[in-house]
Amino acid sequence: MSGGEMPFGRAIAEGELGGGYDCGRAALARLWAFWGGGKDFDPADRALGETVAARFPQVESLARHRLAFRSRVVRTLVGECGIDQVLVAGVDMPMDDEVHTLAQSVNRSARVVYADADELAMLHAEALFFGDCVGTCGFVKAGLDDPGAVLEGAAATLDLDRPVAVLLVNSLDVLNDPQAVAAVSVLRTVLAAGSYIAFCHLTAEHDRGLAALGSMCAGISPAPPCVRSPAALETFCAGMGVIPPGLVSAPAWRPDPGAWQAPTSVDLWCAVGVLP
């Protein structure tokens, strides 16, 4: 977090939250923050997060791999592909490297819009827009289950007639099959040629028990995560040119240079497609 931004966490008073916010109900964004080592979550998130992690210890590494993929894909799309507009559909609770910070460290004029239906996530995201982010960031209170509302709101900050990079890092997992296919289809239809859609998604290729994750997280906001096979994830790539290395396990997607070989037994797969 830069010096010009507001502090996070409990600096946001509970009085700012409307009647729709239930602090006794776990939320997926806060669960990912808990599993990833963040600090912004409620007791209900901790309780459920600890229960899930005890049964599926790899969920904590999945959270870290998800954030690492997000960082690499932002650097790739903004730094290498020249994209200067980013739409994040599905907001993370504050972590070390926020999307706007990453994007604007590469291109200071990059514009970033965060979209989410979760009220607490919205307040955190709005807190990010103080200081240097004013005028270059926006927030839309809508989830990927309503892609039209997401795009309509994003158009207040982004020029949708020009290429946009859309990050679906934690949002497809919570949609059922028709919703997920429809959301990606709307994005492909509305976005300009040269736009990118990047996604990562839970699978159960190595730990078949992860299929039970949804039932363990029943009742969370916005919905419990589901797993899909890599073959099923290929449907999200339809109509796009998938950039190398294709649909792969998250650590294998353009890993940072290093001495260690990227692990392959990770139940999180990802891909980045470009619209023709």
Secondary structure as UniProt FT lines:
FT   TURN            3..4
FT   HELIX           9..11
FT   HELIX           14..16
FT   TURN            19..20
FT   TURN            23..24
FT   HELIX           28..35
FT   TURN            36..37
FT   HELIX           43..55
FT   HELIX           58..74
FT   HELIX           75..80
FT   STRAND          85..89
FT   HELIX           99..106
FT   TURN            108..109
FT   STRAND          111..115
FT   HELIX           119..127
FT   TURN            128..129
FT   HELIX           131..133
FT   TURN            134..136
FT   STRAND          137..140
FT   TURN            144..145
FT   HELIX           147..154
FT   TURN            155..157
FT   TURN            160..161
FT   STRAND          165..168
FT   HELIX           172..174
FT   HELIX           177..190
FT   TURN            193..194
FT   STRAND          196..202
FT   HELIX           208..212
FT   HELIX           213..216
FT   TURN            217..219
FT   HELIX           230..233
FT   HELIX           234..237
FT   TURN            238..239
FT   STRAND          241..242
FT   TURN            244..245
FT   STRAND          248..249
FT   HELIX           250..252
FT   STRAND          268..274
//
